[in-house]
Amino acid sequence: MQSHSQRTGRLTTHVLDTARGKPAHGLRIDLYRVEGDTLHHLKSVETNDDGRCDAPLLSDEAMEAGTYELRFHAGDYFRGLGERAEFLDLIPIRFGMSERNAHYHVPLLLSPYSYSTYRGS
């Protein structure tokens, strides 16, 4: 078992479609590092059948303290389900990470007309 000082941090997310009561499959997510007014694109991923990404968005040496932004492509997701998506299109969530060895989990609870997030575990 690893001691706390040997653990490596990671950034994960999970998207739940609360209108359907199930994970949001196939939702595109972009990850950016924020430096002042500049966004540096780090990666784009798509959620799997469980509404999660197949691997952490960041882990190990890629984990750096700083400000990050996740952009959830909710409009494309809902349009892919055959729904109108004029209210929520792109959902940006900006957050800070201060500990390299911590687990930062940023879930999104989503419906066509609302969303919420929190720091999960």
Secondary structure, DSSP 8 states (H G I E B T S, - for coil): ---GGG---EEEEEEEETTTTEE-TT-EEEEEEEETTEEEEEEEEE--TTSB-SS-SEEGGG--SEEEEEEEEHHHHHHHTT---SS--EEEEEEEE--TTSEEEEEEEEETTEEEE--B-
